[in-house]
Amino acid sequence: MSDRKRVAIAVLHGLSSEKQFYSVEFKHRVTETYLGLNENFQEEDLVFQEIYWGDLVGGQIQTLFERINYRNDLTYLELRRILIDYLGITHAYRSGRRNALYLAIHDRIRNGLRKLATHKRVDAHSTPLVVIAHSLGGVFFSDYAWDLSEEKSLSGMTDDVVSPLERLETFAGFVTFGNPMAMLAAMNPEQFDRPVRVGGSALDEVTKANSRWYNFYDKDDIIACPLKKLNSAYEEAVSEDIEVNVGSVATSWNPACHNGYWEDKDFYKPVAEFLSQLRAEHVFW
């Protein structure tokens, strides 16, 4: 493998209505923007891995929506779909401790990280890992990271079990957008005192110093929330809450903008800029 520095990027959706390969266009937008930042950048610098879980529950959510709208007379259909999706998945995912859906989603995350760790352009011992997570995807990954830390402390996980990347020891960036964590924390404050931490122990000092958790939100997105003032732990863990204006002409001014981050330059441009900073050998953010 070349000595050229890469960034491993896991992309995680947050609505069950997403279809597989949902992140292809987003990947192209980020990569194109990234390449325009520096003539020395190459497409192969960024290694993407889509993590998909919508097939686990998408059918049930669609059936529920059809039963609710059996007269086909409801308005604000896109917004209703978002709310039904969010409420339905939240209930199913948090119904009991580590239920079947919880474990199945975490298994998808684990498999996605394993694919990144074994990619031919990734060094699982040193390549910085960035997780880009929409909506509930950020909650899922936060829970996964918490569970992983508990398993390591309880089982005495050794280096030969999984790679440093899979153990999140190369975790350098967390990009959340449309994230509802603050609302969940308000209902269960005792469960939200140990947030995800970036800047893994296997990173070099420059990359560790450049590691960030950026939380993007649109003020018209009623599901998204700023996170830094959630409590003192989040004040320290979250680098910055960044307000953006996303969506189309029809959605940028209302709650339906929750689906608009993926294709909006206000979001994917700063993501590309952040990735460029993680690749920098001697430049600090």
N, C-alpha and C positions, 0 to 999 in steps of 0.2 A: 504494500500500500504506500502511496505517495506521502511525503512529509507535509504536504499542503494541509492547512488547517480546515476542518469541516465543522458544520453544525448539524446535529441530528435533531429533527423536528417532528414531534408527535402532535397530530391534529385530532381533536376530539369534539364531536358535535354534542348539542344539548337538547335537541328536540327529536322525538321519535319519528316525525314526519320526514326527516332527511333520508335521502336515498343513498345507497352505496356509491362511492366515488363522488360524494358531495363536495370534496375539497379540491377537486382537480382545477377548476377555474381559479380558486383562491391561490393555489400553489403557483399557477402561471402568473397571476398578478403580482404576488410577492416577489417571485424570482425576477420578473422583468424589471420591477422597481429596484431591486437589489443590484442587478447588473448595471443599472444606470448610475449608481452611486460611485463606482470606482472602475476604471478601465482594466484593472488587474483582477477584478472579481470574475469568477466562472460559475456557470450553472451548477456544476458538480460540487460546488462548495456547500450547497444546501441539500441535505438528504431528508426527504419527507416520508412520513409513514402515517397514513390515515387509519384512525381507529373507529370502527363502525359497530354500533350496537342497536340501531333502530329496528332491525328485524326481530329483536327479542320481544318487542312490545307494540310495534307500529300497527299491526293488524287489530289488536284489541282497542287501541285508541281510536282508530278509524271507525270501528264498529260502534263504539260509544258515541262518537260524534254523529253518525248516521241515525242512531236511535234518538238522540236529542233533537235532531233537525228532521224528524220524520215527515213533517209537513212541508219542508223545503221553503219555509217562510222567514227564517231568521236572517237578520242583517249583521253587518260587520263580521262576515264569516272568517276572514283571515285572523282577526283578533280573537274570535271565539276559539279557533283551532289552537292558537298559541296558548290561551288560558287553559283549555281542556287538556292539552298536551302537558303543560307544566304541572297542573294540579294532579292529573292522573298518574304521571310518572313519579312525582314526588311521593304520592301516597303509596304506590306499589314498591318503590325503592326503599322507603323508610318504614314499611309495615313489618315490624318485628326486627330483631337484631340479626344482621347478615342473612337475610332471606335469599330465596333462589335467584331473584332478579339482581339483587345487590352482588351476589357472588358471580353471577354470569357476566355482568358488566365489568367487574374487576378482573375477571379472567380475560376479557377482551383487551383491557388495558395492559395486563401482564404480557399477553401474546404480542401486542403491538410493540412494546418496549423490547421484547426478545428479538423481533424482526429487525428493529433498528440496531440492536447490539451486534447482530450477526451480518449486517450489511457489509459488502466488500469495501465500501468507502468510509466505514466507521471504525474507529478504534474504541472498543468498548471500555477501555481503561482510561481514556482521556478526552474523547470527543465530547464537547459541551452538549447537553441535552436541553432543548426548549420544548415546553408543552404549551400549545395554543388551544384553549378550551372555551367553547361557547356555552353560555347559559348553565344548565345543570351539569354539563360536562366538567366545569370547573369544580363543582361540588363532588362529583364522582372521583376526580383525580385527587382532590384533597383528602377524601376518605381513604382512597387507595394508599396514598403516601403515609397517612397516619397508621393504617393497619400494617403497612410494611415496617414502619419503625417499631411498632409493638412486637411484630414477629421476630425482628432481629434481636430485640432486647430479651425476649422470652426464650428463643430457641438457640441463641448464640450462633446465628447464621455465619458460616465461614466463607472465605473468599472463593472457594471452589464450587459453591452452590449456584450462584449467579454472578454475572459480571458487575463491575462498578456502575456502569450505566443503568443496569436493571435495578440495582440497589439505590439508585438516585444519587450516587456519590459524584456524578458528573452533571448534576442538575444545575443549570445556569440561568434558566429563564422560565418564568411562568407568565403567560399572557392570557388573562381572562377578559371576556367581553359579554355583556348582557348577563352578568353574574347575579344570581339571587341569594347569595350566601348570607347577606345581612338579614333578610327576612327569615331564613331558617334559623339563624343564630338568635333572633329575637324570641323564637318559640322554644329553643333549647340552648340557652346561654352557657350551661355547664359543659356542653359538648364542643364549644368553639373557643377554647383557650390555648390550643396548640396548632396554629396555622402552618401551612406549608412553608418551608424555608429553602430559598435558593442559595447557591454558593456552596456546592458540594465539596466534600473533603478531598476528592481526587482531582480537582481542577487546579491548574497552575494559578499563580497569584494574580496575574493580570486578568484572566478570565473570571476568577472569583470576585475581584474588585468590580468588574463590569456586570456581574450578575444582578438581575432585577426581576421583581414581580410588578408588572404593569397591569392595572385594572381599567379597562375602557368601558365607558357607559355613555348612553345618550339620555339626556334628561327627560325625553318623551317616552323612553322605554320603561314601562311601569314594573317590569321584572328586574331590571338592572339596578344595582345600588353601588354607591361608593363604599369602600371597605376600611379605609385607614382609621376611621374613628369608631369602628366597631368595639374595640377594646384596646388596651395597651399592647397586647400581643400582636394584633393586626397593625397597629400603628408602626410597630417595628418591622414587621414582615413585609408589608406592602410598600413598595418603593414609591408609587404614585397612583392616584386615581386620576384618569385622564378623560375629560369630557369631550365627546365627539358628536357630530351631527351626521347620522347615517340614514340610508333609505332612499327611496325614489321620491318623485314629486308627490305621489299619492300617499306615501307612508312616513316621510322624514319628519313630519310635524305631529305624529300621533303614535300610540303604543305599538302599532304594527311594525314600527321600525326595528323591533326586536330581531327580525329576520334579515335586516339590511346591512349588517356589519361586513359580511363576507365579501361583497362586491364594491364596497365603498372605499375610495381612496383615503378618506379621513382616517380610516382604520388600517388598511393594509400598508400604506406608506410608512407610518411610524413603526409598524412591525418589521418591515424590511430594513429600516434604519437601525433598529435594535439588533437585528441579526448581523448587520455589518459591523456593529461595535463589538459584538462577541467574537467575531473573527479577527479583530484587530490584534496585532502582536504587541504593540507598544502604545496604543492610544487608549486613554481612559475616558469613560462616558462623562 
